[in-house]
Amino acid sequence: MITDHRHLANAAWEAMLSAHATLMKQFAAEDIWAEASMREYDVLYTLSKCTAPIRLSELNRHVLLSQPALSRLVDRLAARGLVERRPDAGDGRSVLLALTDAGRALQHQIGLRHARGVAQAMTAGLSPGELAQLETICLKLAAAHSDEKGDTSP
């Protein structure tokens, strides 16, 4: 039995990373990524949750890519007509990003299939009560650390 708080925290972290890696491999193997890679979908999904266009720096807070890699990915998505760049009226040096209608449609199309895979994977090992607990714990953990950085959800 682990009694030291630090050891318990590290064991929980390792278990969370292991579950994440296992599930991400399973999701990556799904036959739904023909029109967009998982990373492209992550950007489309993040933008779909935004109520208004956002800056690249804000988008970067919510995806697991370096700023240069994200910038190149956004360039590719914009060239494909999935993401639109708009001038920021409040700051002439900045550009705002938003989904185009085509980007929103593609995100929705992939998202429906991805959501089925996520639901299948999550319900295969967890009861409804455990899913609710997991959501509560993850939201609490994210909130505790986003407050430290001043982050907000898109």
N, C-alpha and C positions, 0 to 999 in steps of 0.2 A: 504494500500500500504506500502510495506517495503521500508524505506528510508535509514536506517542505513546499511552501507556496510557489517558489520559483520553479521547482521541478514540475509541479502540477500545471503551472502556466505553460511551461515548455512542452509538456506532454500533450496538452490540449492544442497548442499551436501546431505541433507535428501531426496530430490526428486530423486537424482541419486542413492542413496542406496536403496530406495524403488523400483525403476525400476529394479535395479540389482537383488534384492531379488525375485521379482515377476517373472522375466524372468528365473532366475536360477532354481526356483521351477518348472516352465513349462518345461525347458530343462531336468531336472532330471527325470521328469515323462515320457519322451519319451522312446519308446521301442527300444533303440539302444545301451544300456549299458550292454549287455550280456557278451561280450568278454573283456571289460575293464570298470572300473568305471569312473565317470567323472574326478576324481582326477588323475587316471592313464592316461586317455586321455589327460589331461592338460599337463602332463609331456611329453607324446609322441608328442603332437602338438608342444610344445615349442622346443623340440629337432629337430623336422622336419623343423623348421625355421632356424636352425643353419647351416651355411655353412661349419663348421668344428666341431670336437668334443669339448666339453666344460667341465669345472670342475663343480663339484657338487655345489660349492659356487656360481658360475655364474648362474647355473640352479635355485638355490634357490632365486635369485633376481627376477625371473620372474614367480614364482608360489606362491600360497597362502598357503604354508605349512611351519611348523617349520623345521629347519635343521634336527633334529632327525627323524621326521615323513617322510620327503623327502628321507632321507637316507634309511629308511626301505622300502619305496615304490620302490625306485630304486633297492634295493636288490631283491624284489619280481619280478619286471619287468625283471631284469637280469636273474633270475632263470627260468623265462618263455621264455627266448630267445628273448626278445623284445628290450632290451637295452644291449649294449656291453660296457665293461670297457676296456680302453686302457691305457698303461703307458704313462705318460707325459714325452716326451723326454727332455723337457726344465727344468723339475723339477721332479727328481726321487721319491719324496715323494707324488706327486699328481697323481691322476687318472683322465683320461678324459672319458666322456660319449658320446655315439653316438647311434643312432637307428641301429638295425640290419635290414636286409631285411624284416624279419617277422614283426618287429616293425613298419617299414615304411608302409608295406602293411596294417597292422591293423589300423594304424592312418589314412591312406587314406580311408579305408573302412568305418570306423566310421565317419570320417570327412565329407564325402559326404552326409551322412544322417543327421548329425548334422547341416551342412551348410544349408540344406533345411529347417530345423526347425528354425534356426536363421533368415533366410531370411523371412520366413512366419511370425514369431513373430514381426520382425522389420518393415516390410512393412504393417502390419495390422494397425499400429497406426501412421506411419510417412510417409510423402510424400517424393519423391526423393530429393527435395531441403532440407527438414528437416534432412534426413539421411546424406546428404553431410555436413550440418551445424554441426550435432552431431559429425561426424567423425573429422571435423576440430577442434572443441572445445576440444574433448577428446585428440587428438594428441597434441594440444597446452598445455593442462594441464599436460599431461604426460611428455612432453619435458621440461617444466619449472621445474619439480621436479626431473627428472632423471639427468639433468645437475647439480643440487645441490649435488647429491651423486656421480656423475661420472659414473652413470649407462649407459649402451648402450644396444641396443636390441640384442637378440641372433642372 
